[in-house]
Amino acid sequence: MTLSLTPGQSADITEADTLLDEVDPETFIADKAYDADPLIEKLEERQITPVIPSRRNRRHPRKILSSLYKKRKIIERFFARLKQFGGIAT
């Protein structure tokens, strides 16, 4: 696992390329904010399965495995838990 801390006003997708260079996952599970053609192409080049729902404005929405996307809640809960203890840490 690799983590990168960014300022709150920074888009998370800006760190995706950097983090992908450090790990070799089988799947990449993310929310709609990561639905960008360059990122999807990079994932497919590396044979990483993108589990990213398409934004509403896509003409041809991608199909995703909903069973894998549901596992994203584990990651979301992890970060929510970290944020609860942010006051103690700082």
Backbone hydrogen bonds, N-H to C=O, Kabsch-Sander energy under -0.5 kcal/mol:
donor,donor_aa,acceptor,acceptor_aa,energy
10,S,7,P,-1.6
14,T,11,A,-1.2
15,E,12,D,-1.8
16,A,13,I,-1.0
17,D,13,I,-0.5
19,L,15,E,-2.4
20,L,16,A,-2.4
21,D,17,D,-1.4
22,E,18,T,-0.5
22,E,19,L,-1.0
23,V,19,L,-0.8
28,F,49,T,-2.7
30,A,28,F,-0.6
30,A,51,V,-1.9
34,Y,31,D,-2.0
35,D,32,K,-1.9
36,A,34,Y,-1.9
40,I,36,A,-2.5
41,E,37,D,-2.8
42,K,38,P,-2.0
43,L,39,L,-2.4
44,E,40,I,-2.5
45,E,41,E,-2.4
46,R,42,K,-1.8
47,Q,44,E,-1.1
48,I,43,L,-3.0
49,T,26,E,-2.7
51,V,28,F,-3.2
51,V,49,T,-0.6
52,I,50,P,-0.6
58,R,55,R,-1.5
66,S,64,I,-1.0
68,L,65,L,-0.7
69,Y,65,L,-2.2
70,K,66,S,-2.0
71,K,68,L,-1.1
72,R,69,Y,-1.6
73,K,70,K,-1.2
74,I,71,K,-1.4
75,I,71,K,-0.7
76,E,72,R,-2.3
77,R,73,K,-2.5
78,F,74,I,-1.7
79,F,75,I,-2.1
80,A,76,E,-2.1
81,R,77,R,-2.3
82,L,78,F,-2.1
83,K,79,F,-2.2
84,Q,80,A,-1.4
85,F,81,R,-1.1
85,F,82,L,-0.6
86,G,83,K,-1.0
89,A,85,F,-2.1
90,T,86,G,-2.0
